[in-house]
Amino acid sequence: MIDPKKQYRTRDGREVRIYAVDGGGPFSVHGAIYKPCLEEWETRQWPATGHYGSKKTQSPCDLIEVKPRIKREVWVNVYPDGQIMHEQRKTADAFSVDNTDRRIACVKLVIDCEEGEGL
């Protein structure tokens, strides 16, 4: 079911505005799809499931939930027997002082993914 509190896009990546989810009848979700080539919004209606066409086939206009992105930068001290992650480079350096002769690398790791990705 489409939740008016969540953000959606079309299956092919276009921006969507949802105006109502209680429109009644078989197409109870009312909204619009942004058409970048025309720089305008086109009104659309969907069933409560968000499928634009048949449930058996995928349509470019199907509604897909946009999940929040997780963006993090961490520093990983790498040792011959494992690694330890830190939120900042200066913290990674400070914690390596006791292990200076053992640390073989300090690697910056950038995480940029959708919430729930890989689960």
N, C-alpha and C positions, 0 to 999 in steps of 0.2 A: 504494500500500500504506500502511496506517495504521502510523505509527511510535509506539511507546509512550513515546518520549522527548519527543514534541511535544504541544502542547496543542490541543484541538479544541473546537468548539461545534457545535450543530446548524445547519442552513441557516437556520432561523428565529430563531437567536440564543441558544438556551438553552445553559446550561453543561453540559459532558459530563465524565464520569470514565471513563477507559479502564482496565480491570482486567487484561485479557490480550489478546494478539493471536495466540495460538497454540492457540486452543480446539479446533481440528480441525473437519472437516466444512465445509459451505458457509458457515457463519456463525462464523468463527474469532475475530472481534473481540467481546469481552464487555465491557460497561460499563453505565453508567447515565446517564440524562438527568434534570436537575433540573426539577421541575414547580413553579414559583413559586406558582401558585394554590393548590396543596395543601401547599406547603413540605415536599416530600419528593422522594426520588430514585426513579426507575422504572427497573428493569433492562431492558436491551436487548441485542440481538446484531446484528452487521452482518457482511457479507462483508468480505474483506480490502481491498476497494476503498473501503469506507465508505459505499457507496450503500445506503440503506434499502430502496428499492423497485427498480424496473427501472433499468438504466443509461441507458435511453432517456428516462426521465422524471425530474424532480427531485422529491424528497420533503422536507418540512419537517424530517425526522429524519436526512437525509444528514449525514455528518460533514464539517466544513469546518475546515481548519487555521487556528488563531489565530496570526497572525504578530506578532512583537514590534512595539510602537509606537515610533516615533521622535518625540521631543519636543525641540524646540530653539527658542531665542529668539535672534535675531540683530538687529543694527542695521546698516542700509544707508545709507552716505553717498551721496547722489545728486548727481551733477554734470551739467552740460549735455551732456558728452560720454560719460557712462557712470556706473557706480556701483561702490563698493567695500564689501564686507561685513565686519563685525567681530562678535566674540562678545559684546562689552559696549558699552554706550553711552559710557562714559568712554573706551574705546579709540577708538571712532568719533570722538569729540570731539577726542581728542589727535592723531589722524592728520589731522584737518581743519584744524589750526592753520595749516599751510603753504598751505592752499587755502581759507581762510575766505571770501575774496571770491568763490570759485567754487562752493562748496557751496550747493545750492538746497533741500535737505531732508535730514533724518536720520530715517529711517523704521524703526520697530520691526516686525520680521517674525516671526510665530509659526508654527512648522512643527509640525504634529501629523498624522502619517500612519502607515500600516502599512509595515513594511519591504518594499521592492520595489515599492511603489505607483508607478505612472506609468512603469514600465520596459517 
